[in-house]
């Protein structure tokens, strides 16, 4: 809790990588993220909330149960983990991270990755200590990967075309309509209707016109 309260993002990240548990509470029942938020250290809150141990992803690089092949090739684990742990959730940034890695920027690779993200999302929702924020993040990235696949298959300009679509503003005020629709669509497709976070997002967004 002390690194988070101090506002030191690097030390907070190092503690997490060394195995610090994010759900442990102090004497007043608060987690490190809750205490950091209380004292205004929001950068540290962001680091904690976006942390996803590499071991949890590496689990999918080994055959499980009756599977003969792993769900995620080892070569994709590193690039995927980089995207999972990014704190910049702008869709264009995520597509740029895909585009800059030749291993990821292929239809088959993205298909494997988004299926693993969907499994992680499901696990986040069904585990004892439900993590709706992480589940929503995994689902959101999965939706962007699926849209990447569509552009790779159907557009000559491929991922460049996707990025341009995300950044293009409408004529009258420059508002990025395509980006807004993509984000709303990802929220609408979140498969766990009972999630408190989903209901909060819908209540906030539904009344607002694009």
C-alpha positions as a LaTeX table, in Angstrom:
\begin{tabular}{lrrr}
\hline
Residue & $x$ (\AA) & $y$ (\AA) & $z$ (\AA) \\
\hline
Unk1 & 0.00 & 0.00 & 0.00 \\
Unk2 & 2.85 & 2.44 & 0.82 \\
Unk3 & 4.28 & 2.67 & $-2.76$ \\
Unk4 & 0.78 & 3.37 & $-4.09$ \\
Unk5 & 0.20 & 6.08 & $-1.49$ \\
Unk6 & 3.55 & 7.69 & $-2.28$ \\
Unk7 & 2.62 & 8.22 & $-5.93$ \\
Unk8 & 5.64 & 6.34 & $-7.28$ \\
Unk9 & 4.35 & 4.48 & $-10.35$ \\
Unk10 & 7.64 & 2.67 & $-11.05$ \\
Unk11 & 7.93 & 1.25 & $-7.53$ \\
Unk12 & 4.24 & 0.30 & $-7.56$ \\
Unk13 & 4.78 & $-1.60$ & $-10.85$ \\
Unk14 & 7.91 & $-3.31$ & $-9.48$ \\
Unk15 & 6.00 & $-4.43$ & $-6.38$ \\
Unk16 & 3.23 & $-5.87$ & $-8.54$ \\
Unk17 & 5.70 & $-7.70$ & $-10.78$ \\
Unk18 & 7.36 & $-9.12$ & $-7.65$ \\
Unk19 & 4.05 & $-10.69$ & $-6.65$ \\
Unk20 & 2.28 & $-8.10$ & $-4.50$ \\
Unk21 & $-1.43$ & $-8.97$ & $-4.23$ \\
Unk22 & $-3.84$ & $-6.25$ & $-5.37$ \\
Unk23 & $-6.82$ & $-7.49$ & $-3.39$ \\
Unk24 & $-5.19$ & $-7.63$ & 0.06 \\
Unk25 & $-6.82$ & $-5.17$ & 2.49 \\
Unk26 & $-5.32$ & $-3.16$ & 5.35 \\
Unk27 & $-6.61$ & $-2.76$ & 8.91 \\
Unk28 & $-9.51$ & $-0.57$ & 7.74 \\
Unk29 & $-10.50$ & $-2.94$ & 4.94 \\
Unk30 & $-9.04$ & $-0.97$ & 2.03 \\
Unk31 & $-6.97$ & $-2.27$ & $-0.88$ \\
Unk32 & $-3.88$ & $-0.49$ & $-2.18$ \\
Unk33 & $-5.85$ & 0.96 & $-5.10$ \\
Unk34 & $-8.58$ & 2.25 & $-2.80$ \\
Unk35 & $-6.05$ & 3.88 & $-0.47$ \\
Unk36 & $-4.15$ & 5.44 & $-3.39$ \\
Unk37 & $-7.43$ & 6.85 & $-4.76$ \\
Unk38 & $-8.29$ & 8.22 & $-1.31$ \\
Unk39 & $-5.06$ & 10.24 & $-1.17$ \\
Unk40 & $-5.30$ & 11.35 & $-4.81$ \\
Unk41 & $-2.57$ & 9.15 & $-6.34$ \\
Unk42 & $-4.60$ & 8.34 & $-9.44$ \\
Unk43 & $-1.60$ & 7.37 & $-11.60$ \\
Unk44 & $-0.84$ & 4.57 & $-9.14$ \\
Unk45 & $-4.50$ & 3.53 & $-9.15$ \\
Unk46 & $-4.27$ & 3.24 & $-12.95$ \\
Unk47 & $-1.11$ & 1.09 & $-12.69$ \\
Unk48 & $-2.75$ & $-1.26$ & $-10.16$ \\
Unk49 & $-6.02$ & $-1.56$ & $-12.05$ \\
Unk50 & $-4.23$ & $-2.30$ & $-15.33$ \\
Unk51 & $-1.81$ & $-4.85$ & $-13.91$ \\
Unk52 & $-2.16$ & $-8.38$ & $-15.26$ \\
Unk53 & 0.53 & $-10.90$ & $-14.24$ \\
Unk54 & 2.36 & $-12.46$ & $-17.16$ \\
Unk55 & 1.95 & $-15.90$ & $-15.54$ \\
Unk56 & $-1.83$ & $-15.66$ & $-15.94$ \\
Unk57 & $-1.36$ & $-15.21$ & $-19.68$ \\
Unk58 & 1.35 & $-17.85$ & $-19.94$ \\
Unk59 & $-1.20$ & $-20.37$ & $-18.64$ \\
Unk60 & $-2.79$ & $-20.31$ & $-22.11$ \\
Unk61 & 0.54 & $-21.06$ & $-23.83$ \\
Unk62 & 0.42 & $-24.64$ & $-22.49$ \\
Unk63 & $-2.07$ & $-27.34$ & $-23.54$ \\
Unk64 & $-4.82$ & $-27.71$ & $-20.93$ \\
Unk65 & $-6.97$ & $-30.77$ & $-20.26$ \\
Unk66 & $-7.63$ & $-32.70$ & $-23.45$ \\
Unk67 & $-6.19$ & $-29.98$ & $-25.69$ \\
Unk68 & $-3.32$ & $-31.10$ & $-27.88$ \\
Unk69 & $-2.30$ & $-27.54$ & $-28.73$ \\
Unk70 & $-2.12$ & $-24.45$ & $-26.51$ \\
Unk71 & $-4.76$ & $-21.79$ & $-27.07$ \\
Unk72 & $-2.06$ & $-19.14$ & $-27.40$ \\
Unk73 & 1.28 & $-19.62$ & $-29.20$ \\
Unk74 & 4.23 & $-18.70$ & $-26.99$ \\
Unk75 & 5.44 & $-16.12$ & $-29.53$ \\
Unk76 & 2.21 & $-14.13$ & $-29.11$ \\
Unk77 & 2.25 & $-13.99$ & $-25.31$ \\
Unk78 & 4.72 & $-11.09$ & $-25.05$ \\
Unk79 & 3.05 & $-8.79$ & $-27.60$ \\
Unk80 & $-0.41$ & $-9.57$ & $-26.21$ \\
Unk81 & 0.71 & $-8.93$ & $-22.63$ \\
Unk82 & 2.06 & $-5.53$ & $-23.67$ \\
Unk83 & $-1.38$ & $-4.57$ & $-24.99$ \\
Unk84 & $-3.25$ & $-6.01$ & $-22.00$ \\
Unk85 & $-1.19$ & $-3.97$ & $-19.54$ \\
Unk86 & $-1.23$ & $-0.68$ & $-21.45$ \\
Unk87 & $-2.88$ & 2.19 & $-19.61$ \\
Unk88 & $-3.71$ & 4.06 & $-22.83$ \\
Unk89 & $-7.03$ & 2.56 & $-23.91$ \\
Unk90 & $-7.63$ & 4.74 & $-26.95$ \\
Unk91 & $-8.66$ & 2.29 & $-29.72$ \\
Unk92 & $-6.24$ & 3.84 & $-32.22$ \\
Unk93 & $-3.38$ & 3.29 & $-29.74$ \\
Unk94 & $-4.33$ & $-0.38$ & $-29.40$ \\
Unk95 & $-4.45$ & $-0.81$ & $-33.19$ \\
Unk96 & $-1.03$ & 0.88 & $-33.46$ \\
Unk97 & 0.37 & $-1.62$ & $-30.94$ \\
Unk98 & $-1.01$ & $-4.43$ & $-33.11$ \\
Unk99 & 0.32 & $-2.87$ & $-36.29$ \\
Unk100 & 3.86 & $-2.39$ & $-34.95$ \\
Unk101 & 4.24 & $-6.11$ & $-34.21$ \\
Unk102 & 4.28 & $-8.33$ & $-37.33$ \\
Unk103 & 3.53 & $-11.41$ & $-35.20$ \\
Unk104 & 0.21 & $-9.90$ & $-34.10$ \\
Unk105 & $-0.88$ & $-8.15$ & $-37.27$ \\
Unk106 & $-2.20$ & $-11.32$ & $-38.93$ \\
Unk107 & $-5.73$ & $-12.68$ & $-39.00$ \\
Unk108 & $-4.90$ & $-16.06$ & $-37.46$ \\
Unk109 & $-2.84$ & $-14.52$ & $-34.66$ \\
Unk110 & $-5.56$ & $-12.02$ & $-33.77$ \\
Unk111 & $-8.17$ & $-14.78$ & $-33.77$ \\
Unk112 & $-6.17$ & $-16.75$ & $-31.22$ \\
Unk113 & $-5.59$ & $-13.64$ & $-29.12$ \\
Unk114 & $-9.19$ & $-12.46$ & $-28.98$ \\
Unk115 & $-10.39$ & $-15.94$ & $-28.03$ \\
Unk116 & $-7.93$ & $-16.00$ & $-25.13$ \\
Unk117 & $-9.10$ & $-12.52$ & $-24.08$ \\
Unk118 & $-12.68$ & $-13.79$ & $-24.07$ \\
Unk119 & $-11.63$ & $-16.69$ & $-21.81$ \\
Unk120 & $-9.87$ & $-14.29$ & $-19.43$ \\
Unk121 & $-12.96$ & $-12.08$ & $-19.42$ \\
Unk122 & $-15.11$ & $-15.07$ & $-18.49$ \\
Unk123 & $-12.71$ & $-16.11$ & $-15.73$ \\
Unk124 & $-12.71$ & $-12.56$ & $-14.30$ \\
Unk125 & $-16.50$ & $-12.64$ & $-14.05$ \\
Unk126 & $-16.81$ & $-16.16$ & $-12.65$ \\
Unk127 & $-13.98$ & $-16.19$ & $-10.12$ \\
Unk128 & $-14.74$ & $-15.77$ & $-6.41$ \\
Unk129 & $-13.38$ & $-12.21$ & $-6.32$ \\
Unk130 & $-15.11$ & $-10.91$ & $-9.43$ \\
Unk131 & $-13.13$ & $-8.27$ & $-11.37$ \\
Unk132 & $-15.60$ & $-6.44$ & $-13.61$ \\
Unk133 & $-13.12$ & $-3.73$ & $-14.61$ \\
Unk134 & $-10.55$ & $-6.21$ & $-15.91$ \\
Unk135 & $-13.29$ & $-8.27$ & $-17.56$ \\
Unk136 & $-14.58$ & $-5.21$ & $-19.42$ \\
Unk137 & $-11.06$ & $-4.26$ & $-20.48$ \\
Unk138 & $-10.39$ & $-7.74$ & $-21.90$ \\
Unk139 & $-13.72$ & $-7.67$ & $-23.74$ \\
Unk140 & $-13.00$ & $-4.19$ & $-25.13$ \\
Unk141 & $-9.58$ & $-5.22$ & $-26.48$ \\
Unk142 & $-11.13$ & $-8.40$ & $-27.90$ \\
Unk143 & $-13.69$ & $-6.30$ & $-29.81$ \\
Unk144 & $-10.91$ & $-4.12$ & $-31.25$ \\
Unk145 & $-8.97$ & $-7.22$ & $-32.33$ \\
Unk146 & $-12.08$ & $-8.58$ & $-34.06$ \\
Unk147 & $-12.51$ & $-5.29$ & $-35.92$ \\
Unk148 & $-8.81$ & $-5.45$ & $-36.89$ \\
Unk149 & $-9.52$ & $-8.83$ & $-38.47$ \\
Unk150 & $-12.37$ & $-7.34$ & $-40.50$ \\
Unk151 & $-10.11$ & $-4.59$ & $-41.87$ \\
Unk152 & $-7.28$ & $-7.03$ & $-42.61$ \\
Unk153 & $-9.69$ & $-9.23$ & $-44.57$ \\
Unk154 & $-11.79$ & $-6.63$ & $-46.35$ \\
Unk155 & $-9.80$ & $-3.44$ & $-46.81$ \\
Unk156 & $-6.84$ & $-2.79$ & $-49.07$ \\
Unk157 & $-5.49$ & $-0.20$ & $-46.61$ \\
Unk158 & $-5.87$ & $-2.77$ & $-43.80$ \\
Unk159 & $-4.96$ & $-1.49$ & $-40.30$ \\
Unk160 & $-4.05$ & 1.96 & $-41.63$ \\
Unk161 & $-7.64$ & 2.21 & $-42.81$ \\
Unk162 & $-8.89$ & 1.23 & $-39.36$ \\
Unk163 & $-6.76$ & 3.90 & $-37.68$ \\
Unk164 & $-7.94$ & 6.55 & $-40.15$ \\
Unk165 & $-11.57$ & 5.56 & $-39.52$ \\
Unk166 & $-11.06$ & 5.88 & $-35.76$ \\
Unk167 & $-9.48$ & 9.33 & $-36.01$ \\
Unk168 & $-11.62$ & 10.87 & $-38.75$ \\
Unk169 & $-13.98$ & 13.56 & $-37.43$ \\
Unk170 & $-17.35$ & 14.50 & $-38.90$ \\
Unk171 & $-17.44$ & 17.66 & $-40.98$ \\
Unk172 & $-19.48$ & 19.94 & $-38.71$ \\
Unk173 & $-17.47$ & 19.58 & $-35.49$ \\
Unk174 & $-14.67$ & 17.04 & $-35.95$ \\
Unk175 & $-16.26$ & 14.51 & $-33.59$ \\
Unk176 & $-14.93$ & 10.93 & $-34.25$ \\
Unk177 & $-18.27$ & 9.18 & $-34.87$ \\
Unk178 & $-16.80$ & 5.83 & $-35.96$ \\
Unk179 & $-14.71$ & 5.63 & $-32.79$ \\
Unk180 & $-17.72$ & 6.45 & $-30.62$ \\
Unk181 & $-19.84$ & 3.78 & $-32.32$ \\
Unk182 & $-17.09$ & 1.18 & $-31.89$ \\
Unk183 & $-16.81$ & 1.87 & $-28.14$ \\
Unk184 & $-20.59$ & 1.81 & $-27.69$ \\
Unk185 & $-20.82$ & $-1.42$ & $-29.66$ \\
Unk186 & $-18.19$ & $-3.08$ & $-27.45$ \\
Unk187 & $-20.16$ & $-2.09$ & $-24.35$ \\
Unk188 & $-23.40$ & $-3.36$ & $-25.86$ \\
Unk189 & $-21.79$ & $-6.73$ & $-26.66$ \\
Unk190 & $-20.45$ & $-7.30$ & $-23.13$ \\
Unk191 & $-21.92$ & $-10.75$ & $-22.39$ \\
Unk192 & $-22.57$ & $-10.34$ & $-18.65$ \\
Unk193 & $-25.72$ & $-8.25$ & $-18.42$ \\
Unk194 & $-25.85$ & $-8.49$ & $-14.62$ \\
Unk195 & $-22.51$ & $-6.68$ & $-14.20$ \\
Unk196 & $-22.78$ & $-3.49$ & $-12.15$ \\
Unk197 & $-20.13$ & $-1.78$ & $-14.27$ \\
Unk198 & $-22.05$ & $-2.52$ & $-17.49$ \\
Unk199 & $-25.27$ & $-1.12$ & $-16.04$ \\
Unk200 & $-23.46$ & 2.04 & $-14.92$ \\
Unk201 & $-21.94$ & 2.52 & $-18.36$ \\
Unk202 & $-25.29$ & 2.00 & $-20.12$ \\
Unk203 & $-27.04$ & 4.48 & $-17.81$ \\
Unk204 & $-24.33$ & 7.06 & $-18.49$ \\
Unk205 & $-24.09$ & 6.60 & $-22.26$ \\
Unk206 & $-27.61$ & 5.67 & $-23.40$ \\
Unk207 & $-29.15$ & 9.15 & $-22.95$ \\
Unk208 & $-26.25$ & 10.87 & $-24.77$ \\
Unk209 & $-26.64$ & 11.37 & $-28.52$ \\
Unk210 & $-23.62$ & 10.86 & $-30.74$ \\
\hline
\end{tabular}
